[in-house]
Amino acid sequence: MKAIVIEKNDDQQTTTLQDTNDELLSAGDTLIDVEFSGLNYKDALAICHKPGVIRKWPMIPGIDFAGTVKSSDNSAFKPGDKVLLNGFGVGEVHTGGLAQQARVKSDWLVPLPDGISAQQAMAIGTAGYTAMLCVLALEEQGVMPTSGDILVTGAAGGVGSVAIALLAKLGYSVTAVSGRQELQDYLHELGAKTILPRSDFEGKVKPLDKARFAGVVDVAGSTVLANAIAQTEYGGVVTACGLAAGMDLPTSVAPFILRGVKLIGIDSVMAPMSKRIEAWQRLAQDLDLSLLKEMTHIIGMSDVEETAQQLLAGQVRGRTVVDVNRD
């Protein structure tokens, strides 16, 4: 099989596309013939040898994949079943989806929802699944379309693109934040009503700013998130799921104790299976799948390393799907 393999010798890491066998795969009770994987921000960090992602070498990156069960020791799965996987340390401590096969624990697998193909599942990917978890959190906290505008940061990325499409279809008024103003037409096509430059959220953070947003989906962290919190309305809800701008959070307690703002962390890696299934069922129901073509581009395995570099440089729009059976 072909696989992207990251190896470490002393302090030197290498990323190569290799012909290998299933002996490289981590232990698990189910073997999957992978059809498509995604290229996510975390994958790009690993592929480009940034610290903090991979904790075991050699490693096949790829934190998500979709494919067909080849064999399983779990009677709940049989050969031919279509499945997908997001997270659970795959691509970090357990060999991942950027290979033609994956061996994983069956407890990690989600049956592919009706109406979604393997390719569409990875066009949605971990980014879209995370976006849906954010939308679910907003709903659970009572943020409805009538509550007010929803701010989406990192709007042209994978999470942001799917979040805009979901929120718009559900009837929310979406304000998108992006550092790439040349993508305004793209963001409007997804459903954003207003587009603001990222620079508006990169300045000095006030304890409280003008209240503008009933809810926030943030992938940036750092100053961007802090400014979004300061501009959240009384009782509003901020969902935080990323750190593209940094891990720090230079805010104050003022929004929380004076406006009752709620800050909710969104973890996609270890989310319980019940929440995963709910998120994927809602994606099948609420995401306009016709938009996936506009927000997705498909690459082969030989393109992965270069595209990972472009992703970290902020040069990739929307979602990148990897056809693992294509060079």
Sequence and secondary structure as in RCSB ss.txt:
>XXXX:A:sequence
MKAIVIEKNDDQQTTTLQDTNDELLSAGDTLIDVEFSGLNYKDALAICHKPGVIRKWPMIPGIDFAGTVKSSDNS
AFKPGDKVLLNGFGVGEVHTGGLAQQARVKSDWLVPLPDGISAQQAMAIGTAGYTAMLCVLALEEQGVMPTSGDI
LVTGAAGGVGSVAIALLAKLGYSVTAVSGRQELQDYLHELGAKTILPRSDFEGKVKPLDKARFAGVVDVAGSTVL
ANAIAQTEYGGVVTACGLAAGMDLPTSVAPFILRGVKLIGIDSVMAPMSKRIEAWQRLAQDLDLSLLKEMTHIIG
MSDVEETAQQLLAGQVRGRTVVDVNRD
>XXXX:A:secstr
 EEEEEEEETTEEEEEEEE  GGGS   SEEEEEEEEE  HHHHHHHTT TTS  SSSB   SEEEEEEEEESST
T  TT EEEEE TTBTTTB  SSBSEEEE GGG EE  TT  HHHHHHHHHHHHHHHHHHHHHHHTT  GGG  E
EESSTTSHHHHHHHHHHHHTT  EEEEES GGGHHHHHHHT SEEEEGGGGSS   SS    EEEEEES  HHHH
HHHHHTEEEEEEEEE   TT S     SHHHHHS  EEEE   SS  HHHHHHHHHHHHHHS GGGHHHHEEEEE
GGGHHHHHHHHHTT   SEEEEETT  
